[in-house]
């Protein structure tokens, strides 16, 4: 039976599956069959009496992966997998603590707090301690606690060097004491407490080291510091550790993943015993050549080279768009063409670096009546921050909207509790009024909220639509709230994209793409708020219609992070521009560019047969046209595998996507800076010191002229033309 089990494996896979009782690092490239190798290894060990099913510990990162592993084992072996220790880090830590709750100092029926439950517990604690929640925001306290726990530290280990950090450490200690009293544990606590249990309880530790002769770990590149320490507690002198991972696909540093764990594991356990799985069963050769060449630019990697027996396949198509609108239309055209040729929509994926990029793509798909589904996230107009902003906007045009009122009356928090809202609802019901009317005639903080909305309305009644939305986002407190949120950067980008959506909508309305807003405007309504009403109706239509129903063939939209582990016949990687992909924040982070390059590597290797790469010369940001340099990742791909596509013809209607003021004209047909300079906005230039860049603005004329250049490596600079020594790039 073992021979049958191994017959379909390639030599490297077979070597990994049939390893003797020794530790090894399996460096498994994208599409190389790592899950198959991992599960086949477990079956082989059981079949050949190397270990019993209960003598293995297998760890992965998702419940889905753990379930798939057990399902595959059941299909290959006639055994009951119920008692096997196969699961996620947190799932197995919970199992250990349930089994040894007394030794761990927990009640037998301890409860687990999810993230929202944990935040509620922290707020309750802070209220009991009379802590100023403006100075010590509950969410920041939560991040402080979880960050230390995930690094293996307790409150006593937290570095306290000033009054603020000392108070945070006190709150951490008080929170732990509260959880202990109440018999609850948050998610980071599960792993930390089970680790501490094994460290201090030698008999228990030795029991599990004797029991688990084989430890197998999936996605090892995603382990953080505490997870690796936790694993090492199970590793005795006679334990064989089988770690499967790919350092080139380590893309979760923001979650604490430590790619250095792989090199450390090789030194501590594998001792140079590394098996590389390099044969790819997913992609054609040109795609793999591009991926290999790109990732070779990273200095900190263990090294491997993917190859395939499937042939070179089609070249990678590169599209240079004038604007994000043209990029979206190009993608839609190609998707429809592929679909007509027989490729299912569900076998195509649109990838983007940032969630905010989906809005332009969604709009184009909606307009073209192409069903789509946002994978691992929400459609643009369904996202929390967008719904909050739209609720404020709805109140400007219709303050009687109770749903909008309830959504934002206490968001951001204004100290308006559930009891206050109950009393307000009772008052409104008694008088037959709306919540807004009850708030206006009442007092206290709800009246203060009504005044805030009225002030916003007065300030925006004569503003253009995009400026109305911009003002609401700032004046409502939404912008400040998400700026203070550790995980709020994406939500801020989405709010900025809402301004872009309004700018485009206004331009398209003026160009006749949408129905004109004149004619139906009520006598008592300003043009600004009438335009806002029409835009809100448009947003509701895009949010409420065109949803792909369950089972319907639909195009897949997702961030590159969400795409990891998936594969598609055709993949579109959009927005390949400096500052977007690679993201501008990567320049400020240690090894940030290398992580961005790994992210691009993951994106490329999602494609089986056809891959599209697109970038734009101009993109709308915060209602303004910005010029962008093509991503450096495009320069790092070998030219022989690329096919540069011709640009599409200019559109016939005026839109901000194509026409901008003369002082900021689009790169495809740039206007001269002056009659005698020879330079143009949008022109690519080179500088001996600062490198290559693009002209984005100018001032002055003749010998006094100077240009603002956005350089790829050196940032944005003003240069006097008389001394700049610029040349065309």
N, C-alpha and C positions, 0 to 999 in steps of 0.2 A: 504493500500500500504506500510506503514511503517513496518508492520509485515513481508511482503514479502522481504523488503529491508534488514531486520536483520536476517532472518532465517538461512542463511549460515554462520553467524559469530560465532566464539567461544565466551565464556563468557567474556573474557578480551577485545576482539575486540568490542563486543556489549556494554560493559561498557564505552569504550572510545567514541564510536559513539554517545551514548545517554546521554552523560554528560549534566547536567544542565548548566545554564549560569554561568560558573566559569572557572577560569584558571587552566590548568593542564599540566603536563609534561608526554608525552607518551614515555616511554622507550621501543623502538621497536627493538628487536633483528633481526639479519640477517635472511631473509626468513620468517619473521613473518607476512607479509602482510600489511606493514605500508602504502603503497600508496593506497591500497584498503580502509584502515581505514580512511585515510585523506579525500579521495573523498566521501566516504559514509557518513562521518560526515557532509560534506558540503551539500550533498543532503538531509540528514535527517533534518538539520536545516531549509532548505527551505521548505521541505514538511510539517513540523510541525509548520510553520509560526513563527519560532523563529527569522528569519531574511530574508530580501529580497536578491535576488542575488547581488544587488548593495551595500549591507550593509556588505559585507565580503571583507577582504583583505587576499589573499593567496599568500605566497612567497615561491619560490623554487630556486634552483641554476642553472638550465639549461633550455633553451627554450624548449628542448625536453620534460622535465618533466612537464613543465607548459602546453604544448600542450596536453600531455597525460591526464593531470588532467581535462582539459576542454572537451576533447573528451569523457572521462568517464562520466562526469556530463551530457553532451548532450545525451548520450545513456540512462541515467536513468531518465532524466527529460525533458519534452517538453518545454524547455525555450531557448531563445537566449542568449548565453553566451558572446556575443560580448562586452558588456559594463562592464563585471565583471573585478574587479581588481585582476587578477591572472597572475603572471609572476615572472621574476627574480628580484633580488634586483636592478640591474642596469636598467632593463626594466621599473620597476615601478617608480624608481627615475626619469628617463627620462620623463615618462608620467606626473609626478607631475610638473616637471620644464616646460614642454610644456604648461600645463594648467595655470601655474602661472609665466610665463616668466618675466612679468614686475616686480613682487615682488622679483623675483630671480635676477634681474639685467641682464637679457639676452635678446638678440634680439629674436623675435618670430621664426625666421628661423635659430636658432643657429645650427651649425654643430658639429658632434661628431668625435673626433680624435681617430682612433685606435692606437695600439702601434707603428706601423711604422710611421704613420702620426705624432704622438707625438714626436718621435725621430727626424724626419725631422724638425719639428718646433723648437726643442731645438738646433739643429745644426745651423739653420738659425739665431736664437737669439745670439748664441755664436759668430758666425761670425760677426754679427753687433756690438758686444761689444768687438771685438778683443781679445777673450779669448783663451788662449793657450790650445788647445784640447788634447795635450799630458799630461799636468798636470791635466786638468779637462776633463776626457773622457766623451763625450756626453751620453753614456749609463749609466755611474755612476751617472751623473746628473739626468737622468731619474729615476733611482732607488731611489735616494735621494728624489726627488719630490713625487713619487708615494708612497714610504714608509711612508712619513709624512702624506700625504693625507689619506691613508688607516688607519692611526692611529688617524685621526680626527684633524690633526694639519696643520696650515698655516705657511707661511714663518716666520712670527713674533714669532711663538711658537717653531721654530726649535732651538735646543740647539747649540749655536755658541761659541766655547771655544778656537779656534785658527784661524789663518789666512785662512786655508783651509776651515774649516766649515763655517766661516763667509762669504767667497766667494760663497760657495754652497748655503747658505741661500739667498744671494743677487741674484744669478741666479734663484732661486726658485721664489722670489718676481718679478723679471723682466719677467720671463716666464708667471706667472699668469697675469701680466699687458698686455703682448702681446696677450694672449688668449682672454682677456677681450676686447681689441681693435678690434680684428679680429672676435669676436663673435663665438668662438669655445670652446668646452669643451672636455677634455679627459675622459676616463672611470672613474678613481677615483674621478674626479671632480663632476660627476653626483650625486654620493651618498653623497659626502661631502657637496655640495652646497644645495642639497635638505634637508639634515639634518640641516644645518645652517638656511635655510629658515623657517623650522618648529620651531626651537629653538627661533628665534627672533620675529616671527610673531604669537603672541598668538591667535588672532582671527582665523587665518588659521588653526593653530594647533587644536583649539577647534572644528572647523568645521569638521575636519577629525575624531577627537575622537568621536564626536556625530554620524558621519556617519557610521564608522566601529565598529559595536558592537562585531564582531568576527574577530580575527586575527589568521590565521593558518599558521604555518611555517614548511616546510619540511627540513630534513637534518640539524636540528638545531645544531648538533655537529660541523658543518663546518663553522658556523658564526664567523666573526672576531669582533674585538672590535667596530669598527664603525657601522657595520651592526646591532649589538645588540642595540647600542645607537639609531640608526635610527628607529628600531622597537618600542623602548620605547616611542618615540615621538607620536606615534599613540595610545598609551595605556592610556586611561582615567580611571577614577574610576569605570566606568560601562562597561569596555571592557573585554571580555573573550579571553585570549590568549591560543592557543592550539598548543604547540610545540612538534613536533615529531622528535626523534633523537635517536642515539645510541652512547654513549661515547666510547664504545669499538671499534667503526669503525671510530674514529676521526684520520685521517691519513694525514691531510693537514696543519700541523703546519708550513711547509716551505712556505705556501701561506698566513700565518697569522691567520689560524683558531685557535680559543681559546676554547679548550675543557672545560675550567673552566666556560664558559658561561652557561652550563647546570646546574651546581650546583648553580650558581648565580640566574638563572631563577627560580629554585625550591624555593630558599629563598625569592626572590622578588615578585614572582607572584603565583607560584603553592602552596606555603605554605604547602609543604608535600603531595600535591595531585598528586601522581605519579601512573600511571597505567603501569604495565610491560607486554609487549607482548612477551612471552617466547616460545609459541608453534611454532615450525619451520615446514614449509610446503615444504621445499626444500631437506634437507639432511637426510641420514640415521643416526642411533643412534651412531655408532662408530665415525663418523666424528664430530658429535656434542659433544661427550664426550671429544674428543681431543681438540676441540676449547674451551670448557668450562674450562678444566684443564689448558690449556695454559694461557688463559687470566686471570685466577684467581691469577697469579703471579703478576699482576699489582696492586699496592697499591692505586692509585688514580682513582677509578672508583665507579660508583653508584651501580653496582652489579645486575646481573640477571643470569639465568641459562637456556639455551636453551634445549628444549626436543622435541621429535617427537613421533607420534603414528605409524610411518612407520616401526618400528623394527630396530634392530641393524645394519643389512646389512653386507657388506664385511669388513674385516679388512683393515687398511691403510697399503699400501705396501711401504716399505723403501728399497732403493737401495743404496749400498755403492760402488761407482765406483772408479777405479784406477785413472782415469783422466777425464777431461772435454770431451775428445773425446769419451771415453767409455760411459759416461753419456748420451751424445747425441745419440749414437747408440742404447743404451738401450731404450731411449724414443721412437725412431723411430720404433724399433721392437714392442714395446707394442702398439703404435698407429696403426700400420698395423694389428696387431693381433685383436685389438678391432674393427677395421674397417671391417675385414673379418667376425667377429662375428655379424655384423649388426649395429654397432654404427657409425653414420655419423661423418665424420671428423669435421664438423662444430659444433658438440656437444662435442668436446674435446678441451681443452686449455692447452697451455704450458706457465707457469708463471715464471717470473724471476724478481729479485730485481732491476737489473741494465740493461739498454738498451744494453750495450756492450755484455752481455751474449747471445744475440740473434744470434750473428755471427756464433758460433759453431753449434748451433741448426739449423740455416738456411742452413749451409753447409751440414749437415747430411741429412736434408730433401731434399735438392736439389739433392744430390747424390743418394738418394733412390727414387727419382721421386714421392715424396709425395706433393701434392698441399698445400700451406699454405698462410695465410694472416696475416700480422702484424696489429693488431688492435690498433687504436689510435696513430699510428706512422708510420715511414717509414722502409722499409726493409734496412738491414745494408748498402749495397752498394749504396743506394739512399739517405743516410743522408748527409746533407749539408757539414759537416766537412770531411766526407770520399770523397765526390766528389771534394772538394777543394784539398785534398791531392793527389788524383788520377790525377787531372789536372796538378799539379806540376810534378808528375812522368811522365805523358805523354810528357811534354815539354822536359824532359831529353832525351827521346828516339826519339822524333819527334818535334823539335821546330817550324815546319811549321804548327802545329795544331792550327788554329786560334780560335777554340772553347775553347780549354784549355787555350790559351793565354788570351782571354777576361775574362774568369772566375776568374783568379787569378792575373792579372796584377795590380789590385788595391785592392787585398785582401790578407793579412790585408792592411788597407788603407795606401797608399803612396803618397797621394795628387795628384793622376792622375785622373782628372775629365773627364766628358763626352765630353767636348769640345776638350780636348787633344786627346782623342780616336777617335773622328770624324776626326780630322786633320790627325791622323796617318792612319786611314782607307782610306782617300782620297789620301794620299801619296802612300800607298801600291797599290791602284787601278790604279793610274797613271803609275806606273812603273811595274805593273803586278807581284808584289812581295807579300809575306806573311806579316802579321803584324809583325812577328818576325824580318824579314829582314829589314822592314821599321824602327823598333825600334833600331836595331843594327847600322844602318847608320844615324839615327837621333841623337838627343841629349836629355838633360834634364832627367826627372825622368823615362821616358819609357826606355831610354838607361841604366839607373841605374838598372831597373828591369831585363833587358837582361843580364847585368853583374852578377847580383845575381844568375840567373839561370846557367850561365856559371861556376860560382864559385862552385855552388853545384855539377854540373856535374863533374868538375875536382876532387872534394873532394870524390866523390862516385864511380868513374869509376872502381875501383878494390875491392869494398866492397861486402860482401855477401848480398843477397837480403834483409833480415830483417834490416841490418844496413843501407842500402841505404834509406829505408823508414823512419827509425828512424832519420837519419840525415836530410832528407827533411822536416820532421815535425818540427824539431827544427830550422833549418837554414832559412826556409821560413818565420818564424814568427808565424806560426799557433799555436804552443804550447803556446807561450807567450800570444797570443791574447786570447785564451780560458782560460788560467790561470787567466787573468785579468777580465774575464767575470764572473759576479755574478752567472750566470746560465750555466757556461761552464764546470762544473765537468763531466757531462755525456758525453759531446763531447770529452773531453780529454780521458775518458775511451774508447770511440769508436776509437779514433786515436791509442791508445795503442793496441786495439784489431786488428787493421789493421796490426800492426807489428806481432802479434800472427798469423794472417791469412797467412802472408808471410812466417813465420817460418814453419808452418805446410805444406804449399804448397811446400816449398823447400824440406822438409823431405819426403813428399809423392812422389815428383818427383824423388828423389834419390832412393826411395823404389820401383819405377815402377808403382805407382798408377796413375800418369799422364804420358803423352807422354814425352820421354826424350828431353832435350833442345839441345843436341849435334846434329850436322849434318846439321842443317838448318841455322847456325849462319853466317851472312854476314862477309866477311873478315875484314871490317872496324868497326866492332862492338865488344865491350868487352863482356866477358862472363857475367859480372854483368848486363849490359844493355840488353843482350839477354834474360837472366833470367827474368829481369823486364818486357820486352815486353810480354813474355809468361804469366807472372802473370797478367798483365793488361788485356790480352785477356780473361783469366780465370775469372777475376773480372767482366768484361763486360758481359760474358755469365751468371754468377750467378745473375747479376743485371737485365739483359734483358729477361731472360727466366724463365719459371716455375711460372709466375705470375698467381695467381688464378683470373680468370675473374669473372665479376659480375654474381652472381647466382650460381657459381660453388661450389660444396661441397669442403671445404678447412679447414685445421687445423687452429686454432686460436692461434697466438703468441702475448703475451702482457706482460707489466710490471704489477706488483701487483696493483700499483696505478690505472692503466687503467682498471683493472678487477672489480673494485668496482661497485656494482649494477648489475653485470652479474652473470649468473650461467650456469653450464655445467654438462653433464652426468659424464665425467671423467676429472680430473684436475691433471696436473703434476706440482709440485712446485720444481724447480731445483735450484742448487747452494746453498744448505743449509749448509753454512760454516761460521765460525767466520770471521768477517771482510767483508763478502759479504752480509750475511743475518743472524744476524743483521749486518748492514753496519758499517764499522769502524768509520765513522763520528759520529755515535750515541753516542759514548763514550765521545765526547767533547760537547755534547748538554744537556741542562737541560731536564730531563725526556726523553732523546733521546731513551733510551732502551725501555721504555714503549711504545713509538710511534712505534718502530720497532716491538714490540710484537703485537700491535694492527694491524699492517700491515700483520703479519703472520696470525693473527686471520681472517682477511678479506680474505686472500688467501685460508685458509682451508675451510671457509664457502661458497666458490664458487662452491664446489663439491656437486653434488646430490647423486651419487651412488658409484663412485670409486675415490680414492685419492692416488696419488703416491708422495712420498717425496724422493728426491735424493740429494746426496752430493758426493764430490770427495776428494780423498786423495791428489791429486796434480792437479794444474790448471796452465795453462800458463798465465803469466802476463808480458807484455812488452818484449815478446820473451824469457822469462825465466820461468823455472818450479818452482812453489812455492808450498810448502806443507801447508795444511790447517787442522785446527781442525774442527770436525763436529760442526754445530751450536748448541748453548745451547738450542735452541728451541726444538731440538730433544730430549734432556734430560728431557724437561718439559712435554712431552707427556706421558700418561699412557701406560705402556708396554702391557697391556691386549688387547689394540685395534690395536697393530702394528703387522705386518708380515714382518720380515726381509728376503729379497730375497737373494738367493745365487748369488755370483759374476759370471760373465761370464768368459769363458776360455780366456787365454792369446791370443792375436792376433799373427798371424804368420809372419807379416812383420814388419820391423824396422821402427819406427816412433817416433818423439819427444813426442808423446802422451804416449808412453809406455817405451821407453828406454832413459835414460839420462846418462851423464858421471858418472864414478864410484864414484866420490866424491859427487854426488848428486843423488843417485839411487832412483828408485821409491819405495814407502813404502811397496808394496806387496812382494817384494823380496829384502829387503835392504842389503847393503854390510856392513860388520863390519867396525867400525872406525879404528881399529887397531887389531893386533893379540891378545892383552891382555886386552882390555877394556871391552868387553862384550856388548857394545852398538852399535847401528846402526843408520844411517841416515834414517829418516822416522819413527823411533820407538816412540811410545807414552810413556811418562814418567811422574812421579809425584815428586813434591818437597814440603817439609813441609811448606815453606813460600810462594812460588809463585804459587802453585797449579799444575794442569795438563797442559801438553804441548807436543810438538812434536819436535824431534831433526831435525834440518834443515842444520846443517853444523858442522864441527869439524876441529881441527888442533892439531898438536903434537902427541906424542905417549907415552905410559906407564904413568909414574907419572907426566909427563908434559902435558898430553892430556887435552884438554878442548873442550866443546861442546857448540854450539849455539842452544838454545831452544826457540821456539815460544810458550809462555804460553798463555792460553786462557784469563786470567784475568790480567796478569802482563806485557804483551808485550814480546819483544824479548830480551834475555839476554845471555851473554857468561858466562859459569860456568866452573871452574876448577874441573875435575872429582875427584881429590884427596880429595876435600872438599865439593863437591856438595850434597852428600847423596841423589842421585837420585834413584828412584825405578821404575820398569816397571808398567805402568798404566793399 
